[in-house]
Amino acid sequence: MNKEYIEKWLNNLKNYWFNKDIESAVSLFTKTTFYQETPFMKPYITLEEINQEWQHVKNENIQTIEFKILAIDGNKVIVEWLLKQNDIDYDGIYEIKFNDDLECIYFKSWEMTK
């Protein structure tokens, strides 16, 4: 796992999210067996559940999305994210784990309103 790969993966996520390309965004999670947008909700374990979660993006006014890689430890990455949508600023942390084939297998997010 290297920083360049993570930056590319995050840029793909950002572009798909910003452009509301839900099918492509969800394709980043085809091997993901744990997906949690916030620790206060039940994690999703199927691609169908992840796809359903992404459907809400269609109705969002996404203004900015930014990522900053904080740490890479083997196949685990910690990323700070900043989002402005519907005139509300959010920030948070992602914990993302990849398998040896560099496919996302675990995705957990913490978020708060700024």
Backbone atoms as SQL, in Angstrom:
CREATE TABLE atoms (id INTEGER PRIMARY KEY, chain TEXT, resi INTEGER, resn TEXT, atom TEXT, x REAL, y REAL, z REAL);
INSERT INTO atoms VALUES
  (1, 'A', 1, 'MET', 'N', 0.859, -1.173, 0.000),
  (2, 'A', 1, 'MET', 'CA', 0.000, 0.000, 0.000),
  (3, 'A', 1, 'MET', 'C', 0.899, 1.228, 0.000),
  (4, 'A', 2, 'ASN', 'N', 0.619, 2.161, -0.903),
  (5, 'A', 2, 'ASN', 'CA', 1.420, 3.391, -0.920),
  (6, 'A', 2, 'ASN', 'C', 0.492, 4.604, -1.050),
  (7, 'A', 3, 'LYS', 'N', 1.073, 5.753, -0.756),
  (8, 'A', 3, 'LYS', 'CA', 0.303, 6.992, -0.734),
  (9, 'A', 3, 'LYS', 'C', -0.316, 7.311, -2.099),
  (10, 'A', 4, 'GLU', 'N', 0.406, 7.042, -3.168),
  (11, 'A', 4, 'GLU', 'CA', -0.108, 7.341, -4.508),
  (12, 'A', 4, 'GLU', 'C', -1.376, 6.541, -4.804),
  (13, 'A', 5, 'TYR', 'N', -1.364, 5.252, -4.417),
  (14, 'A', 5, 'TYR', 'CA', -2.556, 4.429, -4.644),
  (15, 'A', 5, 'TYR', 'C', -3.740, 4.973, -3.849),
  (16, 'A', 6, 'ILE', 'N', -3.510, 5.306, -2.580),
  (17, 'A', 6, 'ILE', 'CA', -4.583, 5.830, -1.733),
  (18, 'A', 6, 'ILE', 'C', -5.121, 7.143, -2.299),
  (19, 'A', 7, 'GLU', 'N', -4.233, 8.028, -2.731),
  (20, 'A', 7, 'GLU', 'CA', -4.679, 9.301, -3.322),
  (21, 'A', 7, 'GLU', 'C', -5.547, 9.055, -4.544),
  (22, 'A', 8, 'LYS', 'N', -5.156, 8.114, -5.379),
  (23, 'A', 8, 'LYS', 'CA', -5.947, 7.797, -6.576),
  (24, 'A', 8, 'LYS', 'C', -7.322, 7.251, -6.173),
  (25, 'A', 9, 'TRP', 'N', -7.343, 6.336, -5.208),
  (26, 'A', 9, 'TRP', 'CA', -8.597, 5.744, -4.754),
  (27, 'A', 9, 'TRP', 'C', -9.508, 6.833, -4.188),
  (28, 'A', 10, 'LEU', 'N', -8.954, 7.705, -3.345),
  (29, 'A', 10, 'LEU', 'CA', -9.743, 8.789, -2.751),
  (30, 'A', 10, 'LEU', 'C', -10.224, 9.778, -3.814),
  (31, 'A', 11, 'ASN', 'N', -9.383, 10.093, -4.795),
  (32, 'A', 11, 'ASN', 'CA', -9.807, 10.999, -5.866),
  (33, 'A', 11, 'ASN', 'C', -10.938, 10.391, -6.681),
  (34, 'A', 12, 'ASN', 'N', -10.879, 9.077, -6.913),
  (35, 'A', 12, 'ASN', 'CA', -11.993, 8.414, -7.593),
  (36, 'A', 12, 'ASN', 'C', -13.264, 8.544, -6.763),
  (37, 'A', 13, 'LEU', 'N', -13.154, 8.262, -5.463),
  (38, 'A', 13, 'LEU', 'CA', -14.310, 8.393, -4.579),
  (39, 'A', 13, 'LEU', 'C', -14.867, 9.818, -4.629),
  (40, 'A', 14, 'LYS', 'N', -13.985, 10.778, -4.524),
  (41, 'A', 14, 'LYS', 'CA', -14.392, 12.188, -4.546),
  (42, 'A', 14, 'LYS', 'C', -15.108, 12.537, -5.845),
  (43, 'A', 15, 'ASN', 'N', -14.535, 12.160, -6.967),
  (44, 'A', 15, 'ASN', 'CA', -15.138, 12.495, -8.264),
  (45, 'A', 15, 'ASN', 'C', -16.487, 11.810, -8.463),
  (46, 'A', 16, 'TYR', 'N', -16.577, 10.552, -8.094),
  (47, 'A', 16, 'TYR', 'CA', -17.856, 9.838, -8.225),
  (48, 'A', 16, 'TYR', 'C', -18.912, 10.468, -7.323),
  (49, 'A', 17, 'TRP', 'N', -18.518, 10.803, -6.111),
  (50, 'A', 17, 'TRP', 'CA', -19.429, 11.399, -5.129),
  (51, 'A', 17, 'TRP', 'C', -19.881, 12.773, -5.601),
  (52, 'A', 18, 'PHE', 'N', -18.929, 13.606, -5.981),
  (53, 'A', 18, 'PHE', 'CA', -19.255, 14.964, -6.413),
  (54, 'A', 18, 'PHE', 'C', -20.161, 14.962, -7.644),
  (55, 'A', 19, 'ASN', 'N', -19.911, 14.029, -8.562),
  (56, 'A', 19, 'ASN', 'CA', -20.695, 13.946, -9.791),
  (57, 'A', 19, 'ASN', 'C', -21.924, 13.055, -9.654),
  (58, 'A', 20, 'LYS', 'N', -22.158, 12.564, -8.434),
  (59, 'A', 20, 'LYS', 'CA', -23.321, 11.725, -8.138),
  (60, 'A', 20, 'LYS', 'C', -23.377, 10.478, -9.009),
  (61, 'A', 21, 'ASP', 'N', -22.195, 9.937, -9.305),
  (62, 'A', 21, 'ASP', 'CA', -22.065, 8.701, -10.073),
  (63, 'A', 21, 'ASP', 'C', -22.078, 7.544, -9.071),
  (64, 'A', 22, 'ILE', 'N', -23.266, 7.209, -8.644),
  (65, 'A', 22, 'ILE', 'CA', -23.440, 6.241, -7.560),
  (66, 'A', 22, 'ILE', 'C', -22.925, 4.861, -7.956),
  (67, 'A', 23, 'GLU', 'N', -23.186, 4.444, -9.171),
  (68, 'A', 23, 'GLU', 'CA', -22.739, 3.118, -9.619),
  (69, 'A', 23, 'GLU', 'C', -21.218, 2.995, -9.513),
  (70, 'A', 24, 'SER', 'N', -20.502, 4.013, -9.954),
  (71, 'A', 24, 'SER', 'CA', -19.039, 3.971, -9.880),
  (72, 'A', 24, 'SER', 'C', -18.550, 4.065, -8.438),
  (73, 'A', 25, 'ALA', 'N', -19.192, 4.892, -7.632),
  (74, 'A', 25, 'ALA', 'CA', -18.810, 5.006, -6.221),
  (75, 'A', 25, 'ALA', 'C', -18.975, 3.657, -5.532),
  (76, 'A', 26, 'VAL', 'N', -20.089, 3.034, -5.731),
  (77, 'A', 26, 'VAL', 'CA', -20.354, 1.744, -5.104),
  (78, 'A', 26, 'VAL', 'C', -19.382, 0.680, -5.605),
  (79, 'A', 27, 'SER', 'N', -18.920, 0.813, -6.835),
  (80, 'A', 27, 'SER', 'CA', -17.972, -0.176, -7.377),
  (81, 'A', 27, 'SER', 'C', -16.661, -0.210, -6.589),
  (82, 'A', 28, 'LEU', 'N', -16.341, 0.860, -5.863),
  (83, 'A', 28, 'LEU', 'CA', -15.147, 0.871, -5.027),
  (84, 'A', 28, 'LEU', 'C', -15.286, -0.045, -3.811),
  (85, 'A', 29, 'PHE', 'N', -16.506, -0.496, -3.539),
  (86, 'A', 29, 'PHE', 'CA', -16.789, -1.271, -2.329),
  (87, 'A', 29, 'PHE', 'C', -17.259, -2.692, -2.631),
  (88, 'A', 30, 'THR', 'N', -16.947, -3.223, -3.803),
  (89, 'A', 30, 'THR', 'CA', -17.460, -4.554, -4.175),
  (90, 'A', 30, 'THR', 'C', -16.961, -5.665, -3.266),
  (91, 'A', 31, 'LYS', 'N', -15.816, -5.501, -2.633),
  (92, 'A', 31, 'LYS', 'CA', -15.267, -6.519, -1.725),
  (93, 'A', 31, 'LYS', 'C', -15.445, -6.136, -0.253),
  (94, 'A', 32, 'THR', 'N', -16.134, -5.034, 0.005),
  (95, 'A', 32, 'THR', 'CA', -16.288, -4.532, 1.360),
  (96, 'A', 32, 'THR', 'C', -17.325, -5.349, 2.120),
  (97, 'A', 33, 'THR', 'N', -16.919, -5.849, 3.290),
  (98, 'A', 33, 'THR', 'CA', -17.829, -6.642, 4.120),
  (99, 'A', 33, 'THR', 'C', -18.190, -5.923, 5.420),
  (100, 'A', 34, 'PHE', 'N', -17.657, -4.715, 5.608),
  (101, 'A', 34, 'PHE', 'CA', -18.018, -3.872, 6.748),
  (102, 'A', 34, 'PHE', 'C', -17.974, -2.434, 6.253),
  (103, 'A', 35, 'TYR', 'N', -19.126, -1.771, 6.233),
  (104, 'A', 35, 'TYR', 'CA', -19.242, -0.394, 5.756),
  (105, 'A', 35, 'TYR', 'C', -20.126, 0.343, 6.744),
  (106, 'A', 36, 'GLN', 'N', -19.563, 1.370, 7.398),
  (107, 'A', 36, 'GLN', 'CA', -20.317, 2.081, 8.421),
  (108, 'A', 36, 'GLN', 'C', -20.100, 3.582, 8.268),
  (109, 'A', 37, 'GLU', 'N', -21.150, 4.308, 7.965),
  (110, 'A', 37, 'GLU', 'CA', -21.064, 5.749, 7.755),
  (111, 'A', 37, 'GLU', 'C', -20.888, 6.511, 9.062),
  (112, 'A', 38, 'THR', 'N', -21.356, 5.954, 10.159),
  (113, 'A', 38, 'THR', 'CA', -21.209, 6.555, 11.478),
  (114, 'A', 38, 'THR', 'C', -21.286, 5.431, 12.504),
  (115, 'A', 39, 'PRO', 'N', -20.534, 5.520, 13.583),
  (116, 'A', 39, 'PRO', 'CA', -20.585, 4.466, 14.596),
  (117, 'A', 39, 'PRO', 'C', -21.950, 4.304, 15.269),
  (118, 'A', 40, 'PHE', 'N', -22.857, 5.234, 15.017),
  (119, 'A', 40, 'PHE', 'CA', -24.176, 5.190, 15.638),
  (120, 'A', 40, 'PHE', 'C', -25.205, 4.441, 14.799),
  (121, 'A', 41, 'MET', 'N', -24.778, 3.886, 13.693),
  (122, 'A', 41, 'MET', 'CA', -25.688, 3.117, 12.860),
  (123, 'A', 41, 'MET', 'C', -25.138, 1.717, 12.648),
  (124, 'A', 42, 'LYS', 'N', -26.008, 0.825, 12.294),
  (125, 'A', 42, 'LYS', 'CA', -25.625, -0.551, 12.035),
  (126, 'A', 42, 'LYS', 'C', -24.734, -0.595, 10.787),
  (127, 'A', 43, 'PRO', 'N', -23.627, -1.341, 10.827),
  (128, 'A', 43, 'PRO', 'CA', -22.788, -1.444, 9.624),
  (129, 'A', 43, 'PRO', 'C', -23.491, -2.239, 8.523),
  (130, 'A', 44, 'TYR', 'N', -23.178, -1.864, 7.302),
  (131, 'A', 44, 'TYR', 'CA', -23.680, -2.604, 6.149),
  (132, 'A', 44, 'TYR', 'C', -22.676, -3.691, 5.806),
  (133, 'A', 45, 'ILE', 'N', -23.185, -4.848, 5.413),
  (134, 'A', 45, 'ILE', 'CA', -22.289, -5.962, 5.108),
  (135, 'A', 45, 'ILE', 'C', -22.485, -6.507, 3.698),
  (136, 'A', 46, 'THR', 'N', -23.446, -5.954, 2.958),
  (137, 'A', 46, 'THR', 'CA', -23.656, -6.393, 1.575),
  (138, 'A', 46, 'THR', 'C', -23.532, -5.200, 0.629),
  (139, 'A', 47, 'LEU', 'N', -23.204, -5.484, -0.601),
  (140, 'A', 47, 'LEU', 'CA', -23.096, -4.436, -1.614),
  (141, 'A', 47, 'LEU', 'C', -24.453, -3.770, -1.847),
  (142, 'A', 48, 'GLU', 'N', -25.521, -4.529, -1.734),
  (143, 'A', 48, 'GLU', 'CA', -26.858, -3.962, -1.903),
  (144, 'A', 48, 'GLU', 'C', -27.150, -2.906, -0.831),
  (145, 'A', 49, 'GLU', 'N', -26.750, -3.181, 0.402),
  (146, 'A', 49, 'GLU', 'CA', -26.946, -2.206, 1.471),
  (147, 'A', 49, 'GLU', 'C', -26.108, -0.947, 1.243),
  (148, 'A', 50, 'ILE', 'N', -24.872, -1.138, 0.800),
  (149, 'A', 50, 'ILE', 'CA', -23.996, 0.000, 0.503),
  (150, 'A', 50, 'ILE', 'C', -24.593, 0.831, -0.626),
  (151, 'A', 51, 'ASN', 'N', -25.061, 0.172, -1.650),
  (152, 'A', 51, 'ASN', 'CA', -25.694, 0.861, -2.777),
  (153, 'A', 51, 'ASN', 'C', -26.900, 1.667, -2.302),
  (154, 'A', 52, 'GLN', 'N', -27.713, 1.082, -1.458),
  (155, 'A', 52, 'GLN', 'CA', -28.887, 1.785, -0.940),
  (156, 'A', 52, 'GLN', 'C', -28.475, 3.033, -0.158),
  (157, 'A', 53, 'GLU', 'N', -27.418, 2.930, 0.642),
  (158, 'A', 53, 'GLU', 'CA', -26.929, 4.078, 1.414),
  (159, 'A', 53, 'GLU', 'C', -26.491, 5.211, 0.484),
  (160, 'A', 54, 'TRP', 'N', -25.865, 4.878, -0.622),
  (161, 'A', 54, 'TRP', 'CA', -25.363, 5.894, -1.543),
  (162, 'A', 54, 'TRP', 'C', -26.468, 6.605, -2.316),
  (163, 'A', 55, 'GLN', 'N', -27.673, 6.055, -2.346),
  (164, 'A', 55, 'GLN', 'CA', -28.759, 6.663, -3.116),
  (165, 'A', 55, 'GLN', 'C', -29.094, 8.078, -2.639),
  (166, 'A', 56, 'HIS', 'N', -28.877, 8.380, -1.350),
  (167, 'A', 56, 'HIS', 'CA', -29.226, 9.707, -0.835),
  (168, 'A', 56, 'HIS', 'C', -28.378, 10.814, -1.462),
  (169, 'A', 57, 'VAL', 'N', -27.226, 10.458, -2.030),
  (170, 'A', 57, 'VAL', 'CA', -26.335, 11.451, -2.650),
  (171, 'A', 57, 'VAL', 'C', -27.043, 12.185, -3.790),
  (172, 'A', 58, 'LYS', 'N', -27.961, 11.512, -4.431),
  (173, 'A', 58, 'LYS', 'CA', -28.684, 12.122, -5.558),
  (174, 'A', 58, 'LYS', 'C', -29.351, 13.437, -5.173),
  (175, 'A', 59, 'ASN', 'N', -29.784, 13.544, -3.905),
  (176, 'A', 59, 'ASN', 'CA', -30.554, 14.703, -3.458),
  (177, 'A', 59, 'ASN', 'C', -29.718, 15.740, -2.713),
  (178, 'A', 60, 'GLU', 'N', -28.423, 15.568, -2.675),
  (179, 'A', 60, 'GLU', 'CA', -27.554, 16.475, -1.927),
  (180, 'A', 60, 'GLU', 'C', -26.960, 17.548, -2.829),
  (181, 'A', 61, 'ASN', 'N', -26.845, 18.754, -2.304),
  (182, 'A', 61, 'ASN', 'CA', -26.135, 19.831, -2.988),
  (183, 'A', 61, 'ASN', 'C', -24.697, 19.810, -2.476),
  (184, 'A', 62, 'ILE', 'N', -23.852, 19.073, -3.169),
  (185, 'A', 62, 'ILE', 'CA', -22.467, 18.892, -2.739),
  (186, 'A', 62, 'ILE', 'C', -21.648, 20.069, -3.248),
  (187, 'A', 63, 'GLN', 'N', -21.020, 20.785, -2.319),
  (188, 'A', 63, 'GLN', 'CA', -20.266, 21.978, -2.690),
  (189, 'A', 63, 'GLN', 'C', -18.760, 21.716, -2.718),
  (190, 'A', 64, 'THR', 'N', -18.220, 21.056, -1.703),
  (191, 'A', 64, 'THR', 'CA', -16.793, 20.705, -1.705),
  (192, 'A', 64, 'THR', 'C', -16.581, 19.386, -0.971),
  (193, 'A', 65, 'ILE', 'N', -15.566, 18.677, -1.410),
  (194, 'A', 65, 'ILE', 'CA', -15.114, 17.448, -0.756),
  (195, 'A', 65, 'ILE', 'C', -13.588, 17.501, -0.760),
  (196, 'A', 66, 'GLU', 'N', -12.991, 17.307, 0.404),
  (197, 'A', 66, 'GLU', 'CA', -11.529, 17.297, 0.500),
  (198, 'A', 66, 'GLU', 'C', -11.098, 16.131, 1.374),
  (199, 'A', 67, 'PHE', 'N', -9.936, 15.570, 1.042),
  (200, 'A', 67, 'PHE', 'CA', -9.360, 14.477, 1.809),
  (201, 'A', 67, 'PHE', 'C', -7.923, 14.799, 2.176),
  (202, 'A', 68, 'LYS', 'N', -7.498, 14.314, 3.342),
  (203, 'A', 68, 'LYS', 'CA', -6.107, 14.421, 3.757),
  (204, 'A', 68, 'LYS', 'C', -5.716, 13.096, 4.403),
  (205, 'A', 69, 'ILE', 'N', -4.720, 12.432, 3.830),
  (206, 'A', 69, 'ILE', 'CA', -4.249, 11.169, 4.383),
  (207, 'A', 69, 'ILE', 'C', -3.467, 11.469, 5.657),
  (208, 'A', 70, 'LEU', 'N', -3.870, 10.854, 6.763),
  (209, 'A', 70, 'LEU', 'CA', -3.213, 11.065, 8.043),
  (210, 'A', 70, 'LEU', 'C', -2.207, 9.967, 8.368),
  (211, 'A', 71, 'ALA', 'N', -2.524, 8.728, 7.978),
  (212, 'A', 71, 'ALA', 'CA', -1.635, 7.618, 8.298),
  (213, 'A', 71, 'ALA', 'C', -1.890, 6.443, 7.371),
  (214, 'A', 72, 'ILE', 'N', -0.820, 5.736, 7.062),
  (215, 'A', 72, 'ILE', 'CA', -0.897, 4.480, 6.335),
  (216, 'A', 72, 'ILE', 'C', -0.107, 3.463, 7.142),
  (217, 'A', 73, 'ASP', 'N', -0.771, 2.365, 7.499),
  (218, 'A', 73, 'ASP', 'CA', -0.122, 1.304, 8.264),
  (219, 'A', 73, 'ASP', 'C', -0.462, -0.022, 7.585),
  (220, 'A', 74, 'GLY', 'N', 0.478, -0.507, 6.784),
  (221, 'A', 74, 'GLY', 'CA', 0.193, -1.714, 6.025),
  (222, 'A', 74, 'GLY', 'C', -0.936, -1.445, 5.054),
  (223, 'A', 75, 'ASN', 'N', -2.012, -2.213, 5.190),
  (224, 'A', 75, 'ASN', 'CA', -3.175, -2.046, 4.314),
  (225, 'A', 75, 'ASN', 'C', -4.293, -1.234, 4.962),
  (226, 'A', 76, 'LYS', 'N', -3.978, -0.563, 6.065),
  (227, 'A', 76, 'LYS', 'CA', -4.962, 0.272, 6.758),
  (228, 'A', 76, 'LYS', 'C', -4.605, 1.744, 6.548),
  (229, 'A', 77, 'VAL', 'N', -5.622, 2.566, 6.311),
  (230, 'A', 77, 'VAL', 'CA', -5.420, 3.992, 6.048),
  (231, 'A', 77, 'VAL', 'C', -6.372, 4.800, 6.934),
  (232, 'A', 78, 'ILE', 'N', -5.873, 5.898, 7.470),
  (233, 'A', 78, 'ILE', 'CA', -6.691, 6.842, 8.212),
  (234, 'A', 78, 'ILE', 'C', -6.698, 8.146, 7.416),
  (235, 'A', 79, 'VAL', 'N', -7.890, 8.645, 7.124),
  (236, 'A', 79, 'VAL', 'CA', -8.056, 9.814, 6.260),
  (237, 'A', 79, 'VAL', 'C', -8.972, 10.820, 6.948),
  (238, 'A', 80, 'GLU', 'N', -8.564, 12.080, 6.939),
  (239, 'A', 80, 'GLU', 'CA', -9.455, 13.147, 7.371),
  (240, 'A', 80, 'GLU', 'C', -10.251, 13.594, 6.150),
  (241, 'A', 81, 'TRP', 'N', -11.530, 13.853, 6.327),
  (242, 'A', 81, 'TRP', 'CA', -12.345, 14.340, 5.214),
  (243, 'A', 81, 'TRP', 'C', -13.127, 15.574, 5.646),
  (244, 'A', 82, 'LEU', 'N', -13.307, 16.450, 4.676),
  (245, 'A', 82, 'LEU', 'CA', -14.089, 17.679, 4.867),
  (246, 'A', 82, 'LEU', 'C', -15.134, 17.719, 3.760),
  (247, 'A', 83, 'LEU', 'N', -16.349, 18.026, 4.125),
  (248, 'A', 83, 'LEU', 'CA', -17.451, 18.046, 3.175),
  (249, 'A', 83, 'LEU', 'C', -18.318, 19.256, 3.449),
  (250, 'A', 84, 'LYS', 'N', -18.678, 19.936, 2.385),
  (251, 'A', 84, 'LYS', 'CA', -19.700, 20.978, 2.501),
  (252, 'A', 84, 'LYS', 'C', -20.822, 20.572, 1.559),
  (253, 'A', 85, 'GLN', 'N', -21.991, 20.374, 2.141),
  (254, 'A', 85, 'GLN', 'CA', -23.169, 20.056, 1.330),
  (255, 'A', 85, 'GLN', 'C', -24.380, 20.698, 1.975),
  (256, 'A', 86, 'ASN', 'N', -25.262, 21.161, 1.134),
  (257, 'A', 86, 'ASN', 'CA', -26.472, 21.851, 1.602),
  (258, 'A', 86, 'ASN', 'C', -26.124, 22.979, 2.570),
  (259, 'A', 87, 'ASP', 'N', -25.014, 23.673, 2.289),
  (260, 'A', 87, 'ASP', 'CA', -24.524, 24.807, 3.085),
  (261, 'A', 87, 'ASP', 'C', -24.166, 24.426, 4.524),
  (262, 'A', 88, 'ILE', 'N', -23.882, 23.156, 4.766),
  (263, 'A', 88, 'ILE', 'CA', -23.444, 22.691, 6.085),
  (264, 'A', 88, 'ILE', 'C', -22.048, 22.099, 5.939),
  (265, 'A', 89, 'ASP', 'N', -21.148, 22.471, 6.852),
  (266, 'A', 89, 'ASP', 'CA', -19.782, 21.944, 6.856),
  (267, 'A', 89, 'ASP', 'C', -19.688, 20.750, 7.785),
  (268, 'A', 90, 'TYR', 'N', -19.087, 19.682, 7.284),
  (269, 'A', 90, 'TYR', 'CA', -18.849, 18.474, 8.066),
  (270, 'A', 90, 'TYR', 'C', -17.360, 18.174, 8.028),
  (271, 'A', 91, 'ASP', 'N', -16.876, 17.507, 9.065),
  (272, 'A', 91, 'ASP', 'CA', -15.545, 16.932, 8.994),
  (273, 'A', 91, 'ASP', 'C', -15.568, 15.599, 9.711),
  (274, 'A', 92, 'GLY', 'N', -14.569, 14.806, 9.406),
  (275, 'A', 92, 'GLY', 'CA', -14.556, 13.486, 10.016),
  (276, 'A', 92, 'GLY', 'C', -13.307, 12.716, 9.659),
  (277, 'A', 93, 'ILE', 'N', -13.343, 11.451, 10.024),
  (278, 'A', 93, 'ILE', 'CA', -12.229, 10.539, 9.813),
  (279, 'A', 93, 'ILE', 'C', -12.759, 9.276, 9.149),
  (280, 'A', 94, 'TYR', 'N', -12.002, 8.755, 8.201),
  (281, 'A', 94, 'TYR', 'CA', -12.251, 7.435, 7.630),
  (282, 'A', 94, 'TYR', 'C', -11.180, 6.488, 8.122),
  (283, 'A', 95, 'GLU', 'N', -11.569, 5.275, 8.414),
  (284, 'A', 95, 'GLU', 'CA', -10.645, 4.163, 8.563),
  (285, 'A', 95, 'GLU', 'C', -10.973, 3.216, 7.419),
  (286, 'A', 96, 'ILE', 'N', -9.997, 2.971, 6.567),
  (287, 'A', 96, 'ILE', 'CA', -10.206, 2.135, 5.389),
  (288, 'A', 96, 'ILE', 'C', -9.159, 1.032, 5.396),
  (289, 'A', 97, 'LYS', 'N', -9.616, -0.199, 5.169),
  (290, 'A', 97, 'LYS', 'CA', -8.691, -1.334, 5.074),
  (291, 'A', 97, 'LYS', 'C', -8.827, -1.948, 3.693),
  (292, 'A', 98, 'PHE', 'N', -7.683, -2.327, 3.141),
  (293, 'A', 98, 'PHE', 'CA', -7.624, -2.954, 1.828),
  (294, 'A', 98, 'PHE', 'C', -7.075, -4.368, 1.964),
  (295, 'A', 99, 'ASN', 'N', -7.477, -5.256, 1.067),
  (296, 'A', 99, 'ASN', 'CA', -6.881, -6.581, 1.051),
  (297, 'A', 99, 'ASN', 'C', -5.575, -6.536, 0.246),
  (298, 'A', 100, 'ASP', 'N', -4.924, -7.673, 0.080),
  (299, 'A', 100, 'ASP', 'CA', -3.648, -7.711, -0.630),
  (300, 'A', 100, 'ASP', 'C', -3.783, -7.393, -2.115),
  (301, 'A', 101, 'ASP', 'N', -5.017, -7.458, -2.642),
  (302, 'A', 101, 'ASP', 'CA', -5.275, -7.086, -4.034),
  (303, 'A', 101, 'ASP', 'C', -5.663, -5.612, -4.160),
  (304, 'A', 102, 'LEU', 'N', -5.500, -4.852, -3.062),
  (305, 'A', 102, 'LEU', 'CA', -5.786, -3.415, -3.003),
  (306, 'A', 102, 'LEU', 'C', -7.267, -3.087, -3.230),
  (307, 'A', 103, 'GLU', 'N', -8.128, -3.980, -2.755),
  (308, 'A', 103, 'GLU', 'CA', -9.567, -3.757, -2.819),
  (309, 'A', 103, 'GLU', 'C', -10.052, -3.395, -1.416),
  (310, 'A', 104, 'CYS', 'N', -10.924, -2.419, -1.328),
  (311, 'A', 104, 'CYS', 'CA', -11.453, -1.991, -0.040),
  (312, 'A', 104, 'CYS', 'C', -12.300, -3.116, 0.564),
  (313, 'A', 105, 'ILE', 'N', -11.948, -3.523, 1.792),
  (314, 'A', 105, 'ILE', 'CA', -12.703, -4.575, 2.464),
  (315, 'A', 105, 'ILE', 'C', -13.383, -4.075, 3.737),
  (316, 'A', 106, 'TYR', 'N', -12.997, -2.860, 4.192),
  (317, 'A', 106, 'TYR', 'CA', -13.518, -2.313, 5.442),
  (318, 'A', 106, 'TYR', 'C', -13.525, -0.799, 5.319),
  (319, 'A', 107, 'PHE', 'N', -14.649, -0.186, 5.687),
  (320, 'A', 107, 'PHE', 'CA', -14.787, 1.262, 5.572),
  (321, 'A', 107, 'PHE', 'C', -15.609, 1.752, 6.748),
  (322, 'A', 108, 'LYS', 'N', -15.008, 2.591, 7.582),
  (323, 'A', 108, 'LYS', 'CA', -15.709, 3.137, 8.738),
  (324, 'A', 108, 'LYS', 'C', -15.490, 4.646, 8.773),
  (325, 'A', 109, 'SER', 'N', -16.538, 5.377, 9.051),
  (326, 'A', 109, 'SER', 'CA', -16.486, 6.829, 9.053),
  (327, 'A', 109, 'SER', 'C', -16.987, 7.379, 10.379),
  (328, 'A', 110, 'TRP', 'N', -16.347, 8.426, 10.824),
  (329, 'A', 110, 'TRP', 'CA', -16.822, 9.227, 11.954),
  (330, 'A', 110, 'TRP', 'C', -17.059, 10.620, 11.400),
  (331, 'A', 111, 'GLU', 'N', -18.129, 11.246, 11.779),
  (332, 'A', 111, 'GLU', 'CA', -18.404, 12.580, 11.247),
  (333, 'A', 111, 'GLU', 'C', -18.996, 13.482, 12.317),
  (334, 'A', 112, 'MET', 'N', -18.833, 14.768, 12.080),
  (335, 'A', 112, 'MET', 'CA', -19.483, 15.752, 12.940),
  (336, 'A', 112, 'MET', 'C', -19.694, 17.024, 12.131),
  (337, 'A', 113, 'THR', 'N', -20.661, 17.798, 12.549),
  (338, 'A', 113, 'THR', 'CA', -20.890, 19.104, 11.940),
  (339, 'A', 113, 'THR', 'C', -19.873, 20.064, 12.524),
  (340, 'A', 114, 'LYS', 'N', -19.285, 20.871, 11.657),
  (341, 'A', 114, 'LYS', 'CA', -18.282, 21.842, 12.127),
  (342, 'A', 114, 'LYS', 'C', -18.946, 22.987, 12.848);
